[in-house]
Amino acid sequence: MKNLMPAAMAAVSVAAIPALSHAQVTPEYYGSAGYGTTRADGADLGAIQGRLGARLTPHFGVEGEVGVGVSDDKTYAAGAPVNVELKHQAAAYAVGFLPVTPRIDLLARAGYGTTKLKASAGGVSASDSQDSWNYGVGAQYRLDDRNGLRADWTKSEYTNSKADADTLAVSYVRKF
């Protein structure tokens, strides 16, 4: 899976090359709100996510993302049940856009983030924050000039462990 990181970075870089030669006069700012489900260490966790971004050119932008856990899961360690809870996530990304039609864009993004998880079993709990390199792909559909829908997949590869996580997200996007 770590082999995908260079490919995602290359996709964002390739998208940035035409972006630099076709600069827009005014950046396009957007925000989104949605739901993401994350599979981490055998647990399926849910989060409400929010993003703020700037599409600096037709092919390149940046965005920040935050998520707050709303759905916990139970997994097992050494045969004992362990409740796993996503406390929060935050990340910053470079985003490459590929317009397919006037209403549909494919996107690739790469960035850096942090995730805080809490695990509890038998009345004992512990929480830990992990930093990660993140990359992913997705698509968005513009319903009109200001509103749209977006679906994406993001892989988080944690820097201090061999663990990773996959997040699938669906969101409503609003251009400001």
SULHU-V295626 format. One record per helix or strand. SS is the DSSP state (hx for helix, st for strand). FROM is the first residue (numbers start at 1). TO is the last residue. If there is no record, write none. Layout:
BEGIN
SS:FROM:TO
SS:FROM:TO
END
This chain:
BEGIN
hx:3:21
st:23:40
st:43:57
st:60:71
st:73:77
st:80:99
st:104:121
st:124:142
st:147:158
st:164:175
END
